[in-house]
Amino acid sequence: AERLSRGESFAKPLRADDIAMLESARHYLTSHYPEDITLADVADHVGTNQQKLKRLFKTFFGASVSKSLRKIRVENGRNLLRTGRFSVGEASNAVGYANQSHFAVRFKEEYGISPKAFIKAESFDSKA
């Protein structure tokens, strides 16, 4: 019975108010990504409980809240590095990473290249 009810919960279409809540949660992440955000912060902001947010967010967006936040941070860090005006450490701090090495690991996972190698490649490309 447990397996059936879990399958049914994913098969049901989301209600309009749930979709609005999820869009609000995503907007909160994109607006507050440099801050130290917890799942509880996001759930409180959108007026739901953490379990519901976790379940529906992953179903709707295909990634967890924390993974989505990491992706937003790394994308914004990449944009900062692309300007040529930020070091890896500065970009890392600006997007909410207290530890530059954590940013570097996530960056490499996302783009397949280290942030320092990315900066070198970007500076080479811009001089060509």
Residue pairs with C-beta under 8 A, 6 or more apart in sequence:
9 55
10 59
14 22
14 56
14 59
14 60
18 56
19 60
21 46
21 47
21 48
21 53
21 56
22 46
22 56
22 57
22 60
22 61
24 45
24 46
25 42
25 45
25 46
25 53
25 57
25 65
26 57
26 61
26 68
28 37
28 42
28 45
28 46
29 37
29 42
29 65
29 68
29 69
29 72
30 72
33 69
33 72
33 73
33 76
33 95
33 96
34 73
34 94
34 95
34 96
35 96
36 96
37 69
37 96
39 50
39 53
39 54
39 65
39 66
40 50
42 53
42 65
43 49
43 50
43 52
43 53
46 53
53 65
54 64
54 65
57 63
57 64
57 65
57 68
58 64
58 65
61 68
63 71
70 106
71 110
73 95
73 96
73 97
73 103
73 106
74 95
74 103
74 106
74 107
74 110
74 111
75 110
76 94
76 95
77 91
77 92
77 94
77 95
77 97
77 103
77 107
77 115
78 107
78 110
78 111
78 118
80 86
80 90
80 91
80 94
80 95
81 88
81 91
81 115
81 118
81 119
81 122
82 122
84 119
84 122
84 123
84 126
86 94
88 100
88 103
88 104
88 115
88 116
88 119
89 100
91 103
91 115
92 99
92 100
92 102
92 103
92 104
92 115
93 100
95 103
97 103
97 106
103 115
104 114
104 115
104 116
107 113
107 114
107 115
107 118
108 114
108 115
111 118
113 121
